[in-house]
Amino acid sequence: MTRIGIIGAGPNAAGHARYFASSERSTVVAIADPDLKRAQELAAEIQSEAVPDYRDFIDRVDAVVISSPNFLHREHAIACAKAGKHIYCEKPMGLSRSDAEEIVAAVESAGVKSTVGFSVRFEPAMQTAQRFIREGKLGQLLSLCGRRTSYFNPADIVGWRANPRLSGGYLMEISFHELDWMLAFAGEVTSVYARTWSANSDDPRSNDHLWITLNFGSGAVGFHEGGWLAATPVFYRSILGTQGGVHTDEWGSILYHAELGQNREVVKMDEGFDLRNHFLDCIEGSAEPVADVAWGLKVMAVAEAVLESAASGQVVSLLA
């Protein structure tokens, strides 16, 4: 039985707390949040303990779920790793490449297991698309496209999320997922070109909307558009190869596949892959991490190149 501590008591943390509390393989020892009332409400729901600080439970757990605000991920991940705790860290891994590098160093030095919450890549539609790629059904990859736009009233984006220096903007909040699956499907990125737009700032870190083009070593091209101030929400992903393509629609609930010269058809999707269950497998020694902090560092390196390109207006090379 793995003893889990949860850092954070917001909606995301609540989902993790309910999962690990309901699993026969884990128990939630405590939930830490400076907003103790919120932590107490969640703790009461799953019959756990609420504390104001993760240091109040760190000596009583085997693993920690880090679902705190983005700007605290580095501090929490490093401290928990140094305490010898396995780490499930929500993305992003801090707010910079140097943050991610420090997290990787702490995890590797401590010899603990790690998982980064790249949940999107493991949804049914994406798992099926990746299997098609592995099986060669799409041929050589030509392009990967993800468009994910939504609308939030700027007045509703409050607290730390309203400060790009604390949140990382849309790039770190949402687009991090899109970078993850594109890298996992297409391999090494050789160069990045990006533009960003913000309603209130010229600083690329304050990115309410962004456009990213990735060039891969394989010759494939990736494109992502994302933002949270679009009047009409749009969410789809398309992957095109020399022998066919796949396309997700309706927020990932439908997956189409078309072979070259054939009409497209709706595909029965594979089951999704739960990273939290996988995290427990890794702790128990029955699996190796599929999205650990070393992988998260690769994604962060591309994200930082996005900001560099947006600031300079130039293509940024990632070749050594």
Wavefront OBJ file of the C-alpha trace (Angstrom):
o trace
v 0.000 0.000 0.000
v 1.593 3.240 -1.183
v 1.090 6.170 1.172
v 0.331 9.339 -0.804
v 0.471 12.999 0.163
v -1.263 15.602 -2.005
v 0.094 19.146 -2.357
v -2.801 21.360 -3.374
v -6.556 21.183 -2.895
v -7.885 22.751 -6.100
v -9.978 20.940 -8.742
v -6.977 19.172 -10.288
v -5.643 18.052 -6.922
v -9.117 16.866 -5.951
v -9.206 14.518 -8.936
v -5.888 13.004 -7.922
v -6.937 12.723 -4.282
v -10.148 10.882 -5.173
v -8.289 8.501 -7.470
v -5.567 7.511 -5.010
v -8.067 7.304 -2.129
v -10.248 4.895 -4.117
v -7.384 2.667 -5.288
v -6.783 -0.597 -3.437
v -3.059 0.038 -3.902
v -2.772 3.433 -2.227
v -4.041 5.585 0.589
v -4.069 9.373 0.880
v -2.399 10.252 4.167
v -2.942 14.003 3.974
v -3.759 16.980 1.757
v -1.730 20.165 2.141
v -2.945 23.601 1.099
v -2.435 27.085 2.600
v -6.204 27.435 2.207
v -6.832 25.028 5.067
v -10.613 25.223 4.755
v -10.445 24.008 1.165
v -8.052 21.225 2.167
v -10.363 20.222 5.024
v -13.369 19.967 2.711
v -11.498 17.675 0.328
v -9.969 15.657 3.157
v -13.391 15.106 4.715
v -14.706 13.812 1.391
v -12.045 11.094 1.146
v -11.547 10.549 4.889
v -8.046 11.953 4.989
v -6.230 14.655 6.962
v -5.830 18.327 6.049
v -2.671 20.284 6.823
v -1.500 23.776 5.797
v 1.988 22.713 4.661
v 3.356 19.612 2.904
v 6.170 19.461 5.459
v 3.521 18.443 7.982
v 3.086 15.086 6.211
v 6.362 14.521 4.335
v 7.769 12.041 6.891
v 4.613 9.917 6.761
v 4.309 9.256 3.022
v 6.036 7.252 0.292
v 5.037 9.487 -2.617
v 3.769 12.991 -3.268
v 1.383 14.380 -5.880
v 2.354 17.964 -6.695
v -0.700 19.893 -7.841
v 0.249 23.304 -6.525
v 0.439 26.525 -8.603
v 2.934 26.295 -11.467
v 5.510 28.609 -9.925
v 5.799 26.308 -6.889
v 6.405 23.066 -8.800
v 10.180 23.458 -8.765
v 10.376 24.098 -5.016
v 8.009 21.278 -4.131
v 9.495 18.699 -6.504
v 13.070 19.306 -5.366
v 12.174 19.263 -1.660
v 10.143 16.060 -1.957
v 12.812 14.301 -4.016
v 15.484 15.258 -1.487
v 13.225 13.777 1.201
v 13.289 10.494 -0.731
v 9.696 10.616 -1.951
v 8.473 9.408 -5.331
v 7.002 12.293 -7.309
v 3.936 12.733 -9.494
v 4.305 16.332 -10.672
v 1.637 18.119 -12.621
v 2.923 19.875 -15.695
v 4.692 22.155 -16.232
v 7.966 21.219 -14.538
v 8.520 24.711 -13.205
v 8.572 27.707 -15.504
v 11.936 27.374 -17.262
v 14.464 24.910 -18.576
v 16.713 25.602 -15.592
v 13.823 24.785 -13.226
v 13.302 21.472 -15.011
v 17.017 20.680 -14.983
v 17.152 21.211 -11.223
v 14.160 18.910 -10.735
v 15.770 16.189 -12.864
v 19.023 16.493 -10.917
v 17.198 16.167 -7.584
v 15.175 13.150 -8.722
v 18.178 11.354 -10.187
v 20.319 12.077 -7.125
v 17.624 10.715 -4.803
v 16.904 7.677 -6.979
v 13.136 8.128 -6.705
v 10.499 7.378 -9.338
v 8.841 10.258 -11.165
v 5.898 10.926 -13.441
v 4.806 14.198 -15.052
v 1.071 14.653 -15.599
v 0.992 14.537 -19.404
v -2.497 13.054 -19.314
v -3.613 14.220 -22.776
v -1.183 11.950 -24.636
v -2.713 8.934 -22.909
v -6.354 9.631 -23.750
v -8.096 6.970 -25.906
v -7.928 8.920 -29.194
v -4.247 9.723 -28.774
v -3.325 6.197 -27.701
v -5.054 4.845 -30.804
v -3.328 7.373 -33.062
v 0.063 6.486 -31.611
v -0.606 2.779 -32.170
v -1.441 3.483 -35.823
v 1.901 5.267 -36.154
v 3.782 2.367 -34.537
v 2.029 -0.132 -36.815
v 2.947 1.885 -39.912
v -0.649 2.556 -40.923
v 0.107 6.209 -41.632
v 3.413 5.641 -43.408
v 6.084 8.276 -42.914
v 4.816 11.169 -40.808
v 4.366 14.421 -42.701
v 2.550 16.721 -40.287
v 1.016 16.955 -36.843
v -1.517 19.643 -36.033
v -3.232 20.580 -32.799
v -5.669 23.471 -32.511
v -7.021 24.139 -29.050
v -8.776 27.436 -28.475
v -11.347 28.366 -25.864
v -12.874 31.455 -24.323
v -12.521 32.750 -20.808
v -13.528 36.239 -19.782
v -10.213 37.901 -18.852
v -11.868 39.080 -15.648
v -12.327 35.423 -14.674
v -8.604 34.624 -14.958
v -7.566 35.583 -11.446
v -4.980 34.806 -8.800
v -1.651 33.317 -9.831
v -3.026 32.304 -13.235
v -3.478 35.979 -14.085
v 0.250 36.602 -13.619
v 2.286 35.050 -16.476
v 5.423 35.149 -14.351
v 3.689 32.748 -11.958
v 1.701 30.645 -14.434
v 3.727 30.728 -17.657
v 0.619 31.780 -19.578
v -1.279 29.561 -21.991
v 1.957 27.913 -23.117
v 2.686 26.331 -19.748
v -0.930 25.875 -18.704
v -2.289 24.165 -21.826
v 0.082 24.049 -24.809
v 2.592 22.013 -22.808
v 0.287 19.035 -23.479
v 0.343 19.648 -27.226
v 4.142 19.850 -27.300
v 4.307 16.604 -25.336
v 2.270 14.463 -27.703
v 3.927 15.880 -30.801
v 7.395 15.078 -29.443
v 6.282 11.614 -28.355
v 4.815 10.855 -31.787
v 7.362 12.507 -34.099
v 10.663 12.504 -32.212
v 13.373 15.130 -31.899
v 12.580 18.772 -32.661
v 15.318 20.523 -34.633
v 13.902 24.058 -34.780
v 11.038 26.196 -33.521
v 9.289 29.299 -34.821
v 6.577 30.910 -32.723
v 4.490 34.014 -32.223
v 2.479 34.999 -29.188
v -0.194 37.575 -28.423
v -1.458 38.941 -25.141
v -4.371 41.187 -24.331
v -2.355 43.159 -21.793
v 1.365 42.830 -22.516
v 4.048 42.650 -25.188
v 6.031 40.146 -23.098
v 5.896 36.727 -24.853
v 5.647 35.076 -21.438
v 2.245 36.740 -21.182
v 0.783 34.549 -23.902
v -2.994 34.525 -24.179
v -2.770 33.171 -27.730
v 0.094 31.525 -29.594
v 1.135 29.952 -32.863
v 3.942 27.383 -32.910
v 5.696 25.640 -35.804
v 8.014 22.722 -35.045
v 10.464 21.119 -37.464
v 11.371 17.527 -36.614
v 14.522 15.622 -37.451
v 12.383 13.080 -39.294
v 11.263 15.765 -41.738
v 7.782 16.075 -40.243
v 6.309 19.466 -39.361
v 4.186 20.236 -36.307
v 1.778 23.134 -35.906
v -0.128 24.252 -32.836
v -2.483 27.147 -32.273
v -3.877 27.728 -28.819
v -5.441 30.408 -26.691
v -8.124 31.140 -24.139
v -9.588 34.360 -25.544
v -11.056 32.925 -28.766
v -14.707 33.790 -29.370
v -15.455 30.286 -30.673
v -13.905 27.230 -28.979
v -12.169 24.847 -31.397
v -10.371 21.655 -30.442
v -8.976 19.099 -32.845
v -5.808 17.197 -33.646
v -4.729 15.877 -37.055
v -1.837 13.656 -38.057
v -0.954 13.124 -41.718
v 1.389 10.533 -43.169
v 2.328 9.273 -46.617
v -0.149 6.377 -46.338
v -3.025 7.926 -44.420
v -4.117 10.158 -41.595
v -6.090 10.432 -38.380
v -8.191 13.289 -37.041
v -9.807 13.793 -33.640
v -12.954 15.846 -33.352
v -15.562 16.743 -30.750
v -12.879 17.368 -28.111
v -11.284 13.983 -28.697
v -14.467 11.921 -28.441
v -14.352 10.909 -32.132
v -11.363 9.590 -34.073
v -11.360 9.366 -37.866
v -8.893 7.315 -39.901
v -8.399 7.405 -43.652
v -6.042 5.320 -45.769
v -4.671 6.820 -48.966
v -7.373 6.666 -51.629
v -10.115 5.567 -49.211
v -12.979 7.345 -47.476
v -12.407 8.175 -43.850
v -14.115 6.094 -41.185
v -14.824 6.439 -37.492
v -12.434 4.281 -35.499
v -13.206 2.313 -32.355
v -10.680 3.748 -29.940
v -8.318 1.884 -27.663
v -8.675 2.217 -23.933
v -6.921 5.145 -22.344
v -3.853 4.752 -20.175
v -4.076 6.105 -16.628
v -0.801 7.705 -15.602
v -1.705 7.531 -11.927
v -2.117 3.766 -12.015
v 1.138 3.616 -13.964
v 2.805 5.739 -11.267
v 1.873 3.103 -8.693
v 3.245 0.396 -11.014
v 6.543 2.274 -11.193
v 6.744 2.627 -7.418
v 6.058 -1.094 -7.002
v 8.739 -1.933 -9.566
v 6.514 -3.521 -12.216
v 6.957 -0.762 -14.837
v 9.360 1.906 -16.014
v 8.066 5.493 -16.310
v 6.678 6.509 -19.702
v 6.597 10.226 -18.856
v 9.199 10.951 -16.198
v 10.955 14.212 -15.337
v 13.740 13.516 -17.849
v 11.075 13.465 -20.568
v 9.467 16.561 -19.091
v 12.791 18.372 -19.460
v 12.752 17.648 -23.202
v 9.308 19.197 -23.488
v 10.395 22.188 -21.403
v 13.394 22.770 -23.698
v 10.997 23.120 -26.638
v 8.657 25.366 -24.629
v 11.544 27.666 -23.758
v 12.518 27.785 -27.443
v 8.940 28.880 -28.190
v 9.354 31.888 -25.900
v 12.790 32.669 -27.319
v 11.463 32.605 -30.870
v 8.439 34.728 -29.987
v 10.677 37.314 -28.325
v 13.234 37.481 -31.148
v 10.979 36.896 -34.146
v 13.536 34.353 -35.365
v 13.657 30.598 -35.873
v 15.386 28.951 -32.894
v 17.581 25.918 -33.554
v 17.618 23.055 -31.051
v 20.469 21.206 -32.696
v 23.428 20.705 -30.370
l 1 2 3 4 5 6 7 8 9 10 11 12 13 14 15 16 17 18 19 20 21 22 23 24 25 26 27 28 29 30 31 32 33 34 35 36 37 38 39 40 41 42 43 44 45 46 47 48 49 50 51 52 53 54 55 56 57 58 59 60 61 62 63 64 65 66 67 68 69 70 71 72 73 74 75 76 77 78 79 80 81 82 83 84 85 86 87 88 89 90 91 92 93 94 95 96 97 98 99 100 101 102 103 104 105 106 107 108 109 110 111 112 113 114 115 116 117 118 119 120 121 122 123 124 125 126 127 128 129 130 131 132 133 134 135 136 137 138 139 140 141 142 143 144 145 146 147 148 149 150 151 152 153 154 155 156 157 158 159 160 161 162 163 164 165 166 167 168 169 170 171 172 173 174 175 176 177 178 179 180 181 182 183 184 185 186 187 188 189 190 191 192 193 194 195 196 197 198 199 200 201 202 203 204 205 206 207 208 209 210 211 212 213 214 215 216 217 218 219 220 221 222 223 224 225 226 227 228 229 230 231 232 233 234 235 236 237 238 239 240 241 242 243 244 245 246 247 248 249 250 251 252 253 254 255 256 257 258 259 260 261 262 263 264 265 266 267 268 269 270 271 272 273 274 275 276 277 278 279 280 281 282 283 284 285 286 287 288 289 290 291 292 293 294 295 296 297 298 299 300 301 302 303 304 305 306 307 308 309 310 311 312 313 314 315 316 317 318 319 320
